[in-house]
Amino acid sequence: MRARTVAAFVLLLSVPAGAAVLERPGLGGITTIPDMPGWWHAGSRPGAYAVELDRGVSHGGKASARLKAVEPDAKGFGSLMQIARADKYHGKRVRMSAWVRAEGVERSAGLWMRVDGPAQDPTKSLAFDAMDGRKITGSRPWQKYEIVLEVAPDASDIAFGATLSGPGTIWIDDLTFEVVDASVPLTGSQKAVVLPAEPQNLGFEG
């Protein structure tokens, strides 16, 4: 395992380059968040960003997650993330939705989602979307954002979260995952073909 880290934005995580394992707390600057069970603090420059539970701001309920730059000219990016097994969604199209509020975002922010293959190598994802071309900037009230990806039958895990690059603050709340049909367009890149549940068109009649 090489000591240097992958800082490319497309990975959204600071992990050891060439590592064929999923990100875990303690690797590449990834740490757990005491007040937010299940969530991790990651990024290419995690020390430049704070991830906290905010009980004073929420979209629904009593709290939200806050991702904030803590350096005047924060470099790299910070990320709030978690990973779950993909078994429940094998062969299905999945929509992740979340409500996001932004304040003074100078470069970019957004949601992200990644589907990992059986090798569990985050550098070789099967599907990925970080809201390229539709980044959150400036100050915005609560808005709902969505990512839609196919989960291949051999997918091992789904990684997801939110990211902030540069000065500013975002709040994230009320995330949901749901299976949708093929009429809902995909939002990210796909590197694997999702196989049908059973043989099709055996008589070649369409």
C-alpha positions, 0 to 999 in steps of 0.5 A, a space after each residue: 500500500 503506497 503512503 501517498 493519498 489520492 487527492 483527485 476530486 472524483 474520488 471524494 475521499 483521501 484514501 491510500 492510492 492503490 488500496 483495494 479496500 474500502 475507506 474505514 475510519 483511521 485511513 487517509 484522515 477518515 475519522 468517526 463523528 462522536 455525535 453522529 453515529 454511522 457518519 465519518 469525516 473525510 476529504 482531501 484536507 479534512 483538517 480544513 473543514 469541520 463536520 458537526 451536528 447542528 441542533 439549531 438548524 434543521 429541515 425536519 426534526 431537531 438537527 442537521 449535519 453541518 459541514 463548514 470550512 474552518 480556514 479562511 482560504 480552505 484548500 482541497 475539500 471536506 466530506 461527510 460520508 458513510 458506507 452501506 452494503 449494496 445487497 438490498 439494491 442489487 440490480 436496481 436503480 436507486 435514488 438518493 435524495 437529501 435537503 441541503 442549505 448553503 451559506 457563502 459557498 465560494 467554490 462548490 458543494 454537493 451530494 455524492 454517491 458511489 457504487 463499489 464493485 466486488 473488489 471493494 476498490 474505491 478507485 474503480 467504482 461501478 457508478 459514481 455521481 458528485 453532482 458535476 455540472 450542477 454544483 451548489 454555490 453561494 447561499 441557498 435556502 433548503 433545497 432538495 437534491 437527488 442522485 440516481 444510479 444503477 446498482 449492479 448485481 455484483 456491487 458490494 457497497 454504496 458510499 455516499 455523503 456530501 462535500 464542500 470545497 473552499 470557504 462556506 457552510 452547508 447543512 444536510 438533512 433528511 436523506 432518503 434512499 428509494 428504488 425507482 424504475 427505468 423512467 427516472 433518468 440516471 444522473 452519474 456515470 456507469 461503468 457496469 451493465 445491470 443484468 436483467 433478472 431473467 433471460 429475455 427476448 428468447 424468440 427474437 420478437 422484440 
